């Protein structure tokens, strides 16, 4: 049985962005994140960085995505 709580894609995105802001400062202007269902549960895509600082922020945020994937499942249709 799966013990991980379910969150919508919007909730997951908001939670990840909020944690990134807390840890790394303001979300970079123009950077976007999309949370989606995939064959392994869910994943997130973050737009390409436009600077070295954005690249640092993006890589740290992708690490947060990995952490959140262990804690939460995507609430969506089950096939």
C-alpha positions as CSV (number, residue, x, y, z in Angstrom):
1,X,0.0,0.0,0.0
2,X,1.2,3.5,-0.9
3,X,1.6,5.7,2.2
4,X,2.6,8.9,0.4
5,X,0.1,11.7,0.4
6,X,-1.4,12.8,-3.0
7,X,-1.0,16.3,-4.3
8,X,-2.1,18.0,-7.5
9,X,0.4,19.1,-10.0
10,X,-0.2,22.7,-9.0
11,X,0.2,21.9,-5.3
12,X,3.5,20.1,-6.0
13,X,4.8,23.0,-8.2
14,X,3.8,25.6,-5.5
15,X,5.4,23.5,-2.7
16,X,8.7,23.1,-4.7
17,X,8.8,26.7,-5.7
18,X,8.2,27.9,-2.1
19,X,10.9,25.6,-0.7
20,X,13.3,26.8,-3.4
21,X,12.5,30.4,-2.5
22,X,13.1,29.7,1.2
23,X,16.4,28.0,0.6
24,X,17.8,29.9,-2.4
25,X,16.1,33.3,-2.6
26,X,13.6,34.7,-5.1
27,X,12.5,32.6,-8.1
28,X,14.5,33.7,-11.2
29,X,12.6,35.9,-13.5
30,X,11.4,34.0,-16.6
31,X,12.1,30.6,-15.2
32,X,9.2,28.2,-15.3
33,X,8.4,24.8,-13.9
34,X,5.9,22.2,-15.1
35,X,4.9,19.2,-13.0
36,X,3.6,16.2,-15.0
37,X,2.6,12.6,-14.8
38,X,5.1,10.2,-16.3
39,X,5.6,6.4,-16.5
40,X,7.3,6.4,-13.0
41,X,4.8,8.6,-11.1
42,X,5.5,12.2,-11.8
43,X,8.4,14.5,-12.7
44,X,9.0,18.2,-13.2
45,X,10.6,20.2,-16.0
46,X,12.3,23.5,-15.4
47,X,13.1,25.9,-18.2
48,X,16.7,26.3,-19.3
49,X,18.8,28.8,-17.4
50,X,19.8,32.1,-18.9
51,X,22.7,32.7,-16.6
52,X,25.1,31.0,-14.3
53,X,23.1,32.0,-11.2
54,X,19.9,30.6,-12.9
55,X,21.8,27.4,-13.6
56,X,22.7,27.0,-9.9
57,X,19.1,27.7,-8.9
58,X,17.7,25.3,-11.5
59,X,20.1,22.5,-10.4
60,X,19.2,23.0,-6.7
61,X,15.5,23.0,-7.5
62,X,15.8,19.8,-9.5
63,X,17.3,18.2,-6.4
64,X,14.2,19.4,-4.5
65,X,12.0,17.7,-7.1
66,X,13.8,14.4,-6.3
67,X,13.2,14.9,-2.6
68,X,9.5,15.7,-3.2
69,X,9.1,12.6,-5.4
70,X,10.0,10.4,-2.5
71,X,7.4,12.2,-0.2
72,X,4.4,12.8,-2.5
73,X,2.4,11.1,-5.2
74,X,0.7,13.0,-8.0
75,X,-3.1,13.1,-7.6
76,X,-4.4,12.3,-11.0
77,X,-6.2,9.7,-13.1
78,X,-4.9,6.1,-12.6
79,X,-4.7,3.9,-15.7
